[in-house]
Amino acid sequence: MVQKYQSPTRIYKYPFELVITAYERRFPTCKEIPVFLGSDIVSEFKSEDGAIHIIERRCRLNVDAPYILKKLAGVDHVVFIQKNSLDRRNRTLKIEARNESFHSRITINEHCVYSVHADNPEWTCFEQDATLEIHSFFGFESVVEKIAAKQYGANIKKGKEVMHSFINELRAEGVTYVAPWMASPPSHTQREESLEGAESSEKGEMCANTEGAIGYHLASTSSDFGSMSLDQIDRLERSRSNPRLEAEYIERHLGELSPLQESRLIQLRKWLAETHKGKIPKDAHILRFLRARDFNVEKAREMLVHSLAWRKLHGVDTLLDNYVAPEVIKQYFAGAWHHHDLDGRPVYILRLGQVDVKGLIKAVGEEGIIKQIMAVEEEGVRRCEMATQTAGHAVGSCTLIVDLEGLSMRHLWRPGIKTFGRILSLLEANYPETMGRLILVRAPRVFPILWTVVSPFIDENTRGKFFVYSGHNFAGLSAYISPEYLPEFLGGTCKSTVPTLTGKTVPKTFYQYTTEEIEQEQEKSSDNPNLFGKSVYQTAYVTKDFPHEVLIQVPQKNSVITWDFDVLKGDITFAIYRSREHLSSPRHEHHVPGAAGGIGSQQYISKRMSVGVDLVICCQPCICRDGDSIQGSHVATAPGSYVLRWTYFDATHSFDPLSLNKSHVIYFAELFASERVRGSMTSLQSSSSLSTARSPSSQGYSGML
């Protein structure tokens, strides 16, 4: 398996020529890099004008490996071939390195580029990536892989230190400026040829600029920014520009990461940029999922993809804008935000012992409690972002203080325990690593019994963040929270907005559910209940023999069909057809256990219908992979019955009888009447996606099943 490593862009706040002069001081030997034993020039080329300088060296490195491994290999050092291509005209230095030693057993390729910063010509950027493939190495493949990762990280850190050391050395010698390369004055003949070339180039630039203006017009008319929120515009622009992650940005906004962790972040971010156009989550959000899966990119990707689909399915991104807590929650939910701890984390206080859990659930139901907790979580993420801006360092998690005074056996109500379990499952799946510390205070004697009941719901990593204080000894809290922010009920002087509800229970006049109704609802609820009202997205299960189809009746020419879907499991093929005959009802419904209403997919196109005779292909079939998020549009050239079709795609052509051969998709489709579509039809046809703002004349087809 090929291991890939990619580092964030490092910025040197010095001109390119000065940085390259400092870099060249590494050769032929460099005492600042102990593992670099020396180098010999293999070949060298210089252009006549001095703009191009290509040099290839054989470099000897002393790798920090176990003695037994060196003994087996029979070498004390390894040899790498490094090729440096310096282009002074364009101010770039490209470095390519590969291993010569053990090349039949291990393949290592490294690429580095020094270039001028795009926004500041007086700064220099450095980018680095590498690949490692181990074919075989005396049975020590995993050891070699760990050594390579360790060496890669050490080289990155050391390279930065050495560069600054050489720049300071140059400055101490009085060298603070190195003149850029300048071409020699051309001869009379060269000057005439240059003028002719300039005229031709100017004409070419005029044509190119004209085409660019047309292209910009088409792009701008196809995206209606007027119907998009600021957050949508921000995400769209971020996905289009896909800015490079810089080392300083990571350190300031995301915290200290090892080179390997930085590489994993860049890999996952790059994958999201390619598969989730316009919907890339923020870097801090991506990082949380990587931390939750110990920086395993594939596991973090799978977890994040399902979470993004969950957010889309339930409209979580707009929760804080739309959710209003019921009056009973406002009065009888004893929780509130309270300043920050010594690390700058936002603090949330929950006086759980005073909460009438049974009364609240009977008043608002299980979903009502879950909505409230989700709103708290969303607010916590927002507060972390604000804290990162004000604290001057990365703040990626919150501190939760849970006051257990008043906790008793009445809190062991069975539906309440089930609700607690569901909440924890949702939090772990969708808000990983958002809790930095959980402090339990005033734990009563009954706490060990309660802990035995609830601890199975909590994973081992989360348990390590728990701190328990029994009785009324709060002296240890000063290690986490400044005394000026310690609330009065915990021995401090700071007033808290958390309501005091000692002895108060939810009046029965608020009750809307009985215990039996709650238990029945919990028994029949699915794994992904509709938390925040009716969702526009629907779920489909596409199997090997049964595709899923959505019928859209187009009343007139130039109407626009738009779609948005996520592939949550497996691979599928997506296509659009127009039927020559009128279609009205599904010809078959395929039942899948666990699907809403038991129906996993439905089909409108019968097996006897064929392309060219009964069907017209409107959108060529495209393969969509596990985790892809697809948006698009199609301008109907004629009225009629259009069918959006998702078909199972077997990438491995497996005949494994144990394989489920099933893909999972969530989707939404919508139809816009031609007179309501803004922008020219040409621009729509040239665009791969279309913003689908709801309007009175648009029809949603997610529920047309």
C-alpha positions as CSV (number, residue, x, y, z in Angstrom):
1,M,0.0,0.0,0.0
2,V,1.3,3.5,-0.9
3,Q,1.5,5.9,2.0
4,K,1.2,9.5,1.2
5,Y,2.5,12.5,3.2
6,Q,1.8,16.1,2.4
7,S,2.9,19.1,4.5
8,P,1.2,22.4,4.8
9,T,2.6,25.4,2.9
10,R,5.4,27.0,4.9
11,I,5.9,30.7,4.5
12,Y,9.3,32.4,4.7
13,K,8.9,36.1,5.0
14,Y,12.0,36.7,2.9
15,P,12.5,37.2,-0.9
16,F,12.9,34.1,-3.1
17,E,16.5,34.8,-4.0
18,L,17.6,35.2,-0.4
19,V,15.9,32.0,0.6
20,I,17.5,30.0,-2.3
21,T,20.9,31.5,-1.4
22,A,20.4,30.2,2.2
23,Y,19.2,26.8,0.9
24,E,22.3,26.3,-1.2
25,R,24.5,26.5,1.9
26,R,23.3,22.9,2.8
27,F,25.7,21.5,0.2
28,P,27.9,19.6,-0.1
29,T,27.6,18.9,3.7
30,C,25.6,20.5,6.5
31,K,26.6,20.2,10.1
32,E,23.2,21.6,11.2
33,I,21.6,18.4,9.8
34,P,23.4,15.5,11.5
35,V,21.7,12.8,9.4
36,F,23.0,14.4,6.2
37,L,26.4,12.8,5.8
38,G,27.3,14.5,2.5
39,S,26.7,14.7,-1.2
40,D,28.4,14.4,-4.6
41,I,27.4,16.0,-7.8
42,V,26.3,13.5,-10.5
43,S,25.4,15.9,-13.3
44,E,24.9,19.7,-13.7
45,F,23.4,22.0,-16.4
46,K,23.4,25.8,-16.7
47,S,21.7,27.7,-19.4
48,E,23.7,30.3,-21.3
49,D,21.7,33.2,-19.8
50,G,22.0,31.8,-16.2
51,A,18.3,31.5,-15.7
52,I,18.1,27.7,-15.5
53,H,20.4,25.7,-13.2
54,I,19.7,21.9,-12.9
55,I,21.9,19.9,-10.6
56,E,21.7,16.2,-9.6
57,R,23.4,14.9,-6.5
58,R,23.9,11.6,-4.7
59,C,23.2,12.2,-1.1
60,R,24.1,10.0,1.9
61,L,21.8,9.9,4.9
62,N,22.2,8.2,8.3
63,V,18.7,6.9,9.1
64,D,17.8,6.5,12.7
65,A,17.0,2.8,12.6
66,P,17.4,-0.1,15.0
67,Y,20.9,-1.8,14.9
68,I,19.4,-5.2,14.0
69,L,17.7,-3.6,10.9
70,K,20.9,-2.0,9.7
71,K,22.7,-5.3,10.3
72,L,20.2,-7.2,8.2
73,A,20.4,-4.6,5.5
74,G,24.2,-4.6,5.6
75,V,24.5,-0.8,5.4
76,D,25.2,2.0,7.7
77,H,23.6,4.7,5.6
78,V,21.2,5.0,2.7
79,V,21.7,6.8,-0.6
80,F,19.2,9.2,-2.2
81,I,19.3,10.8,-5.7
82,Q,18.2,14.5,-5.5
83,K,17.5,16.6,-8.5
84,N,17.2,20.4,-8.1
85,S,15.8,22.5,-10.9
86,L,16.2,26.2,-10.4
87,D,14.3,28.6,-12.7
88,R,15.5,32.1,-11.8
89,R,13.3,33.6,-14.5
90,N,10.1,32.3,-13.0
91,R,11.5,32.3,-9.5
92,T,10.9,28.6,-8.7
93,L,13.0,25.8,-7.3
94,K,11.7,22.2,-7.8
95,I,13.3,19.4,-5.9
96,E,12.8,15.7,-6.7
97,A,14.3,13.0,-4.5
98,R,14.2,9.2,-4.7
99,N,15.9,6.4,-2.9
100,E,18.7,4.5,-4.6
101,S,19.3,2.1,-1.8
102,F,16.9,-0.8,-1.6
103,H,14.9,0.6,-4.5
104,S,13.6,-2.9,-5.3
105,R,12.2,-3.3,-1.8
106,I,11.2,0.3,-1.0
107,T,10.1,3.1,-3.2
108,I,10.4,6.6,-1.8
109,N,9.6,9.7,-3.8
110,E,9.7,13.3,-2.4
111,H,8.8,16.5,-4.2
112,C,9.4,20.0,-2.9
113,V,8.8,23.4,-4.4
114,Y,10.0,26.9,-3.5
115,S,8.0,29.7,-5.1
116,V,7.0,33.3,-4.7
117,H,4.0,33.9,-2.5
118,A,1.0,34.7,-4.6
119,D,0.0,37.8,-2.5
120,N,3.4,39.1,-1.5
121,P,6.3,38.9,-3.9
122,E,8.7,39.6,-1.1
123,W,7.8,36.3,0.6
124,T,8.6,32.7,-0.4
125,C,6.4,29.6,-0.2
126,F,7.7,26.1,0.5
127,E,5.5,23.0,-0.3
128,Q,6.5,19.4,0.3
129,D,4.9,15.9,-0.3
130,A,6.2,12.4,-0.4
131,T,5.1,8.8,-1.1
132,L,6.3,5.6,0.5
133,E,5.6,2.1,-0.9
134,I,7.2,-0.9,0.9
135,H,7.3,-4.0,-1.3
136,S,9.2,-6.2,1.2
137,F,11.9,-5.6,3.8
138,F,13.0,-8.8,5.6
139,G,9.7,-9.0,7.5
140,F,10.2,-5.5,9.1
141,E,7.7,-3.6,6.8
142,S,5.7,-2.1,9.6
143,V,8.9,-1.0,11.4
144,V,10.3,0.6,8.3
145,E,7.0,2.5,7.7
146,K,7.1,3.9,11.2
147,I,10.8,4.9,10.8
148,A,9.9,6.6,7.5
149,A,7.1,8.6,9.1
150,K,9.2,9.6,12.0
151,Q,12.1,10.6,9.7
152,Y,9.7,12.6,7.5
153,G,8.4,14.6,10.5
154,A,11.9,15.2,11.8
155,N,13.2,16.4,8.5
156,I,10.3,18.9,8.2
157,K,11.0,20.4,11.6
158,K,14.7,20.4,11.1
159,G,14.5,21.9,7.6
160,K,12.6,25.0,9.0
161,E,15.2,25.5,11.7
162,V,18.1,25.1,9.3
163,M,16.6,27.6,6.8
164,H,16.2,30.3,9.5
165,S,19.7,29.5,10.7
166,F,21.3,30.1,7.3
167,I,19.3,33.2,6.7
168,N,20.5,34.6,10.0
169,E,24.0,33.6,9.0
170,L,23.7,35.6,5.8
171,R,22.3,38.6,7.6
172,A,25.3,38.4,10.1
173,E,27.6,38.5,7.0
174,G,25.8,41.6,5.8
175,V,23.8,39.9,3.1
176,T,20.2,41.1,3.4
177,Y,19.3,41.3,-0.3
178,V,20.0,39.1,-3.4
179,A,19.2,40.7,-6.7
180,P,16.7,38.8,-8.9
181,W,17.8,37.4,-12.2
182,M,17.8,39.8,-15.1
183,A,18.1,38.9,-18.8
184,S,21.0,40.3,-20.7
185,P,20.2,43.3,-23.0
186,P,19.1,41.8,-26.4
187,S,20.9,42.5,-29.6
188,H,19.3,44.6,-32.4
189,T,18.0,41.4,-34.2
190,Q,16.7,39.9,-31.0
191,R,15.0,43.2,-30.2
192,E,13.1,43.2,-33.5
193,E,12.0,39.5,-33.0
194,S,11.0,40.4,-29.5
195,L,8.8,43.3,-30.8
196,E,7.1,41.0,-33.3
197,G,6.5,38.4,-30.6
198,A,5.1,41.1,-28.3
199,E,2.6,42.2,-30.9
200,S,1.5,38.6,-31.5
201,S,1.3,38.0,-27.8
202,E,-0.7,41.2,-27.2
203,K,-3.3,40.0,-29.8
204,G,-3.4,36.6,-28.1
205,E,-3.9,38.3,-24.7
206,M,-6.7,40.4,-26.1
207,C,-8.5,37.2,-27.4
208,A,-7.8,35.4,-24.2
209,N,-9.1,38.3,-22.1
210,T,-12.3,38.5,-24.3
211,E,-12.9,34.8,-23.8
212,G,-12.2,35.2,-20.1
213,A,-14.8,37.9,-19.9
214,I,-17.4,35.7,-21.6
215,G,-16.5,32.8,-19.4
216,Y,-16.9,35.0,-16.3
217,H,-20.3,36.2,-17.5
218,L,-21.6,32.7,-17.9
219,A,-20.3,31.6,-14.5
220,S,-21.7,34.7,-12.8
221,T,-25.1,34.3,-14.4
222,S,-25.4,30.6,-13.6
223,S,-24.9,31.2,-9.8
224,D,-27.5,33.5,-8.3
225,F,-25.8,34.9,-5.2
226,G,-28.9,36.9,-4.4
227,S,-30.7,33.8,-3.3
228,M,-27.8,32.5,-1.2
229,S,-27.0,33.2,2.5
230,L,-23.6,34.7,3.4
231,D,-22.6,31.3,4.8
232,Q,-23.4,29.6,1.5
233,I,-21.5,32.2,-0.5
234,D,-18.5,31.8,1.9
235,R,-18.5,28.0,1.5
236,L,-18.9,28.2,-2.2
237,E,-15.9,30.6,-2.6
238,R,-13.8,28.4,-0.3
239,S,-14.5,25.4,-2.4
240,R,-13.8,27.2,-5.7
241,S,-10.5,28.8,-4.6
242,N,-9.4,25.8,-2.4
243,P,-6.6,27.8,-0.7
244,R,-3.5,26.0,0.4
245,L,-3.2,25.3,4.1
246,E,-0.4,27.3,5.6
247,A,1.7,26.2,8.5
248,E,1.1,29.4,10.4
249,Y,-2.6,29.2,9.9
250,I,-2.7,25.6,11.3
251,E,-0.7,26.6,14.3
252,R,-2.8,29.7,15.0
253,H,-6.3,28.3,14.3
254,L,-6.0,24.6,14.7
255,G,-3.3,24.1,17.2
256,E,0.0,22.2,17.3
257,L,0.0,19.2,15.0
258,S,2.7,16.7,14.1
259,P,3.8,16.6,10.5
260,L,2.0,13.3,10.0
261,Q,-1.2,14.8,11.5
262,E,-0.9,17.8,9.2
263,S,-0.5,15.5,6.2
264,R,-3.6,13.6,7.2
265,L,-5.6,16.8,7.5
266,I,-4.5,18.0,4.1
267,Q,-5.4,14.6,2.5
268,L,-8.9,14.5,3.9
269,R,-9.5,18.2,3.1
270,K,-8.3,17.6,-0.5
271,W,-10.7,14.6,-0.8
272,L,-13.6,16.7,0.4
273,A,-12.8,19.5,-2.0
274,E,-13.0,17.0,-4.9
275,T,-16.1,15.2,-3.8
276,H,-18.2,17.8,-1.9
277,K,-18.3,20.8,-4.2
278,G,-19.4,23.9,-2.3
279,K,-20.0,22.1,1.0
280,I,-16.5,21.7,2.5
281,P,-16.8,21.9,6.3
282,K,-14.5,24.1,8.3
283,D,-11.0,22.9,9.0
284,A,-11.6,22.7,12.7
285,H,-14.6,20.5,12.1
286,I,-12.6,18.1,9.8
287,L,-9.8,18.0,12.4
288,R,-12.2,16.8,15.1
289,F,-13.2,13.7,13.1
290,L,-9.5,12.9,12.4
291,R,-8.8,13.1,16.1
292,A,-11.8,10.9,16.9
293,R,-10.3,8.2,14.5
294,D,-6.7,8.6,15.6
295,F,-5.9,10.3,12.3
296,N,-6.9,7.3,10.2
297,V,-8.0,9.1,7.0
298,E,-10.3,6.4,5.7
299,K,-12.1,5.9,9.0
300,A,-12.4,9.7,9.6
301,R,-13.7,10.1,6.0
302,E,-16.4,7.5,6.5
303,M,-17.4,9.0,9.9
304,L,-17.5,12.6,8.5
305,V,-19.4,11.7,5.4
306,H,-22.2,10.1,7.4
307,S,-22.3,13.1,9.7
308,L,-22.5,15.6,6.9
309,A,-25.4,13.6,5.4
310,W,-27.0,13.5,8.9
311,R,-26.7,17.3,9.1
312,K,-28.2,17.7,5.6
313,L,-31.0,15.3,6.3
314,H,-32.1,17.1,9.5
315,G,-31.2,20.7,8.5
316,V,-28.8,21.0,11.4
317,D,-26.8,23.8,9.7
318,T,-29.8,26.1,10.2
319,L,-30.7,24.9,13.7
320,L,-29.5,27.9,15.6
321,D,-31.4,30.3,13.2
322,N,-34.7,28.4,13.4
323,Y,-34.9,26.6,16.8
324,V,-36.8,28.3,19.6
325,A,-36.8,26.4,22.9
326,P,-40.3,25.6,24.2
327,E,-41.4,27.6,27.3
328,V,-41.1,24.5,29.5
329,I,-37.5,24.1,28.5
330,K,-36.7,27.7,29.3
331,Q,-38.2,27.4,32.7
332,Y,-37.2,23.9,33.8
333,F,-33.9,23.0,31.9
334,A,-31.1,24.0,34.4
335,G,-28.3,24.6,32.0
336,A,-26.5,27.7,30.6
337,W,-23.2,29.0,29.2
338,H,-20.9,30.5,31.7
339,H,-17.7,32.4,30.7
340,H,-14.6,30.3,29.9
341,D,-11.9,28.1,31.7
342,L,-8.2,28.8,32.0
343,D,-7.5,27.3,28.6
344,G,-10.0,29.6,26.9
345,R,-12.6,26.9,26.4
346,P,-16.3,28.0,26.7
347,V,-17.9,26.6,29.8
348,Y,-21.4,25.1,30.0
349,I,-23.0,24.4,33.4
350,L,-25.7,21.8,33.8
351,R,-27.3,21.3,37.2
352,L,-28.5,17.8,36.3
353,G,-29.5,16.9,39.9
354,Q,-32.2,19.6,39.8
355,V,-33.6,18.6,36.4
356,D,-36.9,16.8,36.4
357,V,-36.0,14.5,33.6
358,K,-39.2,12.6,33.6
359,G,-41.3,15.8,33.6
360,L,-39.4,17.3,30.7
361,I,-39.6,14.2,28.5
362,K,-43.3,13.9,29.2
363,A,-43.7,17.6,28.3
364,V,-41.6,17.8,25.0
365,G,-40.9,14.2,24.2
366,E,-37.6,12.5,23.5
367,E,-37.1,14.5,20.3
368,G,-37.7,17.8,22.2
369,I,-34.9,17.0,24.6
370,I,-32.6,15.9,21.7
371,K,-33.3,19.2,19.9
372,Q,-32.3,21.2,23.0
373,I,-29.0,19.3,23.4
374,M,-28.2,19.7,19.7
375,A,-28.8,23.4,20.0
376,V,-26.4,23.5,22.9
377,E,-23.8,21.6,20.9
378,E,-24.2,23.9,17.8
379,E,-23.8,26.9,20.1
380,G,-20.7,25.4,21.7
381,V,-19.0,24.9,18.2
382,R,-19.8,28.5,17.4
383,R,-18.4,29.7,20.7
384,C,-15.2,27.7,20.1
385,E,-14.8,29.6,16.8
386,M,-15.2,32.9,18.5
387,A,-12.8,31.9,21.3
388,T,-10.2,31.0,18.8
389,Q,-10.4,34.5,17.4
390,T,-10.2,36.2,20.8
391,A,-7.9,33.9,22.7
392,G,-5.0,34.1,20.3
393,H,-4.7,30.3,20.1
394,A,-6.8,27.4,18.9
395,V,-9.8,26.5,21.0
396,G,-11.5,23.4,19.6
397,S,-13.5,22.1,22.5
398,C,-15.7,23.1,25.5
399,T,-15.7,22.4,29.3
400,L,-18.8,20.9,30.8
401,I,-19.5,21.3,34.5
402,V,-22.3,18.9,35.7
403,D,-23.7,19.6,39.2
404,L,-25.0,16.4,40.6
405,E,-26.5,17.7,43.9
406,G,-30.0,16.3,44.1
407,L,-29.3,13.3,41.9
408,S,-31.3,10.3,43.1
409,M,-32.8,7.0,42.0
410,R,-35.6,8.9,40.3
411,H,-33.2,9.8,37.6
412,L,-33.0,6.1,36.7
413,W,-36.3,6.3,34.9
414,R,-36.0,3.8,32.0
415,P,-37.2,6.0,29.1
416,G,-34.8,8.7,30.5
417,I,-31.8,6.3,30.4
418,K,-32.8,5.4,26.8
419,T,-32.9,9.0,25.8
420,F,-29.5,9.6,27.4
421,G,-28.1,6.7,25.4
422,R,-29.4,8.1,22.1
423,I,-28.1,11.6,22.9
424,L,-24.6,10.1,23.6
425,S,-24.7,8.2,20.3
426,L,-25.6,11.3,18.3
427,L,-22.9,13.4,20.0
428,E,-20.2,10.8,19.5
429,A,-21.2,10.3,15.8
430,N,-21.6,14.0,14.9
431,Y,-19.8,16.1,17.5
432,P,-16.6,14.2,18.2
433,E,-13.8,15.9,20.3
434,T,-16.0,18.9,21.1
435,M,-15.8,18.2,24.9
436,G,-12.4,18.9,26.2
437,R,-13.2,18.3,29.9
438,L,-16.2,17.2,31.9
439,I,-16.2,18.0,35.6
440,L,-18.7,16.3,37.8
441,V,-19.2,18.1,41.1
442,R,-21.1,17.4,44.3
443,A,-21.5,13.7,43.4
444,P,-23.9,12.0,45.9
445,R,-23.5,8.6,47.4
446,V,-25.8,7.1,44.9
447,F,-23.5,8.3,42.0
448,P,-21.5,4.9,41.8
449,I,-24.8,3.1,41.1
450,L,-25.9,5.6,38.5
451,W,-22.4,5.5,36.9
452,T,-22.6,1.7,36.6
453,V,-25.8,2.2,34.5
454,V,-24.7,5.0,32.2
455,S,-21.0,4.3,31.8
456,P,-21.6,1.6,29.1
457,F,-22.9,4.4,26.8
458,I,-19.6,6.3,27.1
459,D,-16.5,5.4,25.1
460,E,-13.1,4.9,26.7
461,N,-11.6,8.1,25.2
462,T,-14.5,10.2,26.6
463,R,-14.2,8.6,30.0
464,G,-10.6,9.9,30.2
465,K,-11.9,13.4,30.2
466,F,-14.1,13.0,33.3
467,F,-13.1,14.6,36.7
468,V,-15.3,13.7,39.7
469,Y,-15.5,15.8,42.9
470,S,-17.7,14.6,45.7
471,G,-19.0,16.5,48.7
472,H,-18.4,20.3,48.9
473,N,-14.7,20.4,48.4
474,F,-14.2,22.7,45.4
475,A,-10.6,23.6,45.9
476,G,-9.5,21.5,42.9
477,L,-11.7,23.5,40.5
478,S,-9.2,26.4,40.6
479,A,-6.9,24.3,38.4
480,Y,-9.4,24.6,35.6
481,I,-11.4,27.7,36.2
482,S,-10.3,31.1,37.4
483,P,-11.8,32.0,40.8
484,E,-13.4,35.1,39.4
485,Y,-15.6,32.9,37.1
486,L,-16.4,30.2,39.7
487,P,-20.2,30.3,40.3
488,E,-21.6,31.0,43.7
489,F,-23.1,27.6,44.2
490,L,-19.6,26.1,43.8
491,G,-18.0,28.4,46.3
492,G,-17.1,31.3,44.0
493,T,-18.4,34.9,43.7
494,C,-19.5,34.9,40.1
495,K,-23.3,35.0,39.5
496,S,-24.6,32.3,37.1
497,T,-27.5,32.5,34.7
498,V,-28.3,28.8,35.4
499,P,-31.7,28.8,37.1
500,T,-32.0,27.3,40.6
501,L,-34.7,24.6,40.5
502,T,-34.2,22.9,43.8
503,G,-37.4,20.9,44.6
504,K,-39.2,22.1,41.5
505,T,-40.8,19.7,39.1
506,V,-42.4,20.3,35.7
507,P,-46.2,21.0,36.3
508,K,-48.4,18.3,34.8
509,T,-50.2,20.9,32.8
510,F,-47.2,20.8,30.4
511,Y,-47.4,17.1,29.9
512,Q,-48.2,15.9,26.4
513,Y,-47.0,12.3,26.5
514,T,-47.6,9.3,28.8
515,T,-44.8,6.9,29.8
516,E,-46.4,4.2,27.6
517,E,-46.5,6.6,24.6
518,I,-42.8,7.5,25.1
519,E,-41.7,3.9,25.4
520,Q,-43.7,2.9,22.3
521,E,-42.2,5.8,20.3
522,Q,-38.7,4.7,21.4
523,E,-39.3,1.2,20.4
524,K,-40.4,2.0,16.8
525,S,-38.1,5.0,16.2
526,S,-35.4,4.5,13.6
527,D,-31.7,5.1,14.0
528,N,-32.0,8.5,12.3
529,P,-35.3,10.1,13.5
530,N,-36.5,13.3,12.0
531,L,-35.2,15.7,14.6
532,F,-36.0,19.2,13.2
533,G,-39.3,19.0,11.3
534,K,-40.0,17.5,7.9
535,S,-36.9,17.0,5.9
536,V,-36.8,17.7,2.1
537,Y,-34.3,14.8,1.7
538,Q,-35.4,11.2,1.3
539,T,-33.5,8.0,1.7
540,A,-33.2,5.2,-0.8
541,Y,-31.5,1.7,-0.7
542,V,-30.3,0.7,-4.1
543,T,-29.7,-3.0,-4.6
544,K,-28.1,-5.0,-7.3
545,D,-31.3,-5.9,-9.0
546,F,-33.5,-3.0,-8.0
547,P,-32.5,0.6,-8.9
548,H,-34.2,3.6,-7.4
549,E,-36.1,6.0,-9.6
550,V,-37.8,9.3,-9.1
551,L,-40.5,10.5,-11.5
552,I,-40.7,14.2,-12.5
553,Q,-43.4,15.5,-14.7
554,V,-42.1,18.4,-16.8
555,P,-45.0,20.5,-18.1
556,Q,-43.1,22.7,-20.6
557,K,-39.9,23.0,-22.5
558,N,-36.9,24.8,-20.8
559,S,-38.0,23.8,-17.3
560,V,-35.0,23.0,-15.1
561,I,-34.6,19.8,-13.1
562,T,-32.1,20.1,-10.2
563,W,-30.8,17.4,-7.8
564,D,-28.7,17.1,-4.8
565,F,-27.7,13.6,-3.4
566,D,-25.1,12.0,-1.2
567,V,-23.9,8.4,-1.5
568,L,-23.6,7.1,2.1
569,K,-22.6,3.5,1.3
570,G,-21.4,1.7,-1.8
571,D,-21.1,3.0,-5.4
572,I,-23.9,3.9,-7.7
573,T,-24.5,5.0,-11.3
574,F,-26.7,8.1,-11.8
575,A,-28.6,9.0,-15.0
576,I,-31.7,10.9,-16.3
577,Y,-34.1,9.5,-18.9
578,R,-37.2,10.9,-20.7
579,S,-39.9,8.4,-21.4
580,R,-41.7,8.6,-24.7
581,E,-44.8,7.3,-23.0
582,H,-46.5,9.0,-20.1
583,L,-45.6,7.5,-16.7
584,S,-47.7,7.9,-13.6
585,S,-47.2,5.3,-10.9
586,P,-44.3,3.0,-9.9
587,R,-44.4,-0.3,-11.6
588,H,-42.6,-2.0,-8.6
589,E,-41.6,-1.2,-5.0
590,H,-38.7,-3.1,-3.4
591,H,-39.0,-3.6,0.3
592,V,-35.9,-3.3,2.5
593,P,-35.8,-3.9,6.2
594,G,-35.2,-0.7,8.2
595,A,-36.3,1.6,5.4
596,A,-38.9,4.2,6.0
597,G,-42.3,2.6,5.4
598,G,-40.4,-0.6,4.5
599,I,-39.9,0.7,0.9
600,G,-36.2,0.9,0.0
601,S,-36.6,1.7,-3.7
602,Q,-39.1,2.0,-6.5
603,Q,-39.0,1.6,-10.2
604,Y,-41.0,3.4,-13.0
605,I,-39.1,2.1,-16.0
606,S,-40.1,-1.5,-16.9
607,K,-37.7,-4.0,-18.1
608,R,-39.3,-4.1,-21.6
609,M,-38.5,-0.4,-22.2
610,S,-35.3,0.3,-24.1
611,V,-33.1,3.3,-24.9
612,G,-33.7,4.8,-28.3
613,V,-37.2,3.3,-28.6
614,D,-39.0,4.0,-25.4
615,L,-36.4,6.1,-23.5
616,V,-34.2,9.1,-24.3
617,I,-31.0,9.6,-22.4
618,C,-30.9,13.2,-21.1
619,C,-27.9,12.9,-18.8
620,Q,-25.2,10.4,-19.5
621,P,-24.7,7.8,-16.7
622,C,-22.0,8.8,-14.3
623,I,-20.4,6.7,-11.6
624,C,-20.6,8.1,-8.1
625,R,-18.4,6.7,-5.4
626,D,-19.0,6.0,-1.7
627,G,-19.0,9.3,0.1
628,D,-19.6,11.5,-3.0
629,S,-21.9,14.5,-2.7
630,I,-23.4,15.4,-6.1
631,Q,-25.4,18.5,-7.2
632,G,-26.5,19.2,-10.8
633,S,-29.2,20.5,-13.1
634,H,-30.7,19.7,-16.5
635,V,-32.6,21.9,-18.8
636,A,-35.5,19.9,-20.3
637,T,-35.7,20.2,-24.1
638,A,-39.3,18.9,-24.2
639,P,-42.2,18.3,-21.8
640,G,-42.9,14.8,-20.6
641,S,-42.1,12.2,-17.9
642,Y,-38.5,12.4,-16.7
643,V,-36.9,9.7,-14.5
644,L,-33.9,10.2,-12.2
645,R,-32.3,6.8,-11.8
646,W,-29.7,5.5,-9.2
647,T,-28.3,2.0,-10.1
648,Y,-26.1,-0.1,-7.9
649,F,-22.5,-0.2,-9.3
650,D,-20.2,-3.1,-8.4
651,A,-16.7,-1.7,-8.6
652,T,-15.1,-5.1,-7.8
653,H,-17.5,-7.3,-9.8
654,S,-17.6,-9.5,-6.7
655,F,-19.5,-12.7,-6.7
656,D,-19.3,-13.1,-2.9
657,P,-22.6,-14.6,-1.7
658,L,-22.1,-12.8,1.6
659,S,-22.0,-9.4,0.0
660,L,-25.1,-7.3,0.6
661,N,-24.8,-5.6,-2.8
662,K,-26.7,-2.6,-1.5
663,S,-26.0,1.2,-1.7
664,H,-27.5,3.9,0.5
665,V,-28.4,7.3,-0.9
666,I,-30.1,10.4,0.4
667,Y,-31.5,12.8,-2.2
668,F,-33.6,15.8,-3.1
669,A,-34.9,16.8,-6.6
670,E,-36.7,19.9,-7.6
671,L,-38.3,21.3,-10.8
672,F,-38.3,25.0,-11.8
673,A,-40.7,26.4,-14.3
674,S,-38.8,28.0,-17.3
675,E,-40.3,31.5,-16.7
676,R,-39.0,31.5,-13.1
677,V,-35.4,30.6,-13.8
678,R,-33.1,33.6,-13.6
679,G,-30.2,34.0,-16.0
680,S,-30.0,32.9,-19.6
681,M,-30.7,29.3,-20.6
682,T,-27.2,29.2,-22.2
683,S,-25.6,29.8,-18.8
684,L,-27.7,27.1,-17.2
685,Q,-26.7,24.5,-19.8
686,S,-23.0,25.4,-19.3
687,S,-23.2,25.0,-15.5
688,S,-22.9,21.7,-13.8
689,S,-24.9,22.8,-10.8
690,L,-27.6,25.3,-10.0
691,S,-28.6,27.0,-6.7
692,T,-32.1,25.7,-6.0
693,A,-33.7,28.4,-3.9
694,R,-37.4,27.5,-3.1
695,S,-40.0,29.5,-4.9
696,P,-43.7,29.2,-5.3
697,S,-43.4,27.8,-8.8
698,S,-40.8,25.2,-7.9
699,Q,-41.8,21.6,-7.1
700,G,-39.9,19.4,-4.7
701,Y,-39.8,15.7,-5.6
702,S,-38.1,14.2,-2.6
703,G,-41.5,13.1,-1.3
704,M,-42.9,11.8,-4.5
705,L,-42.5,8.1,-3.5
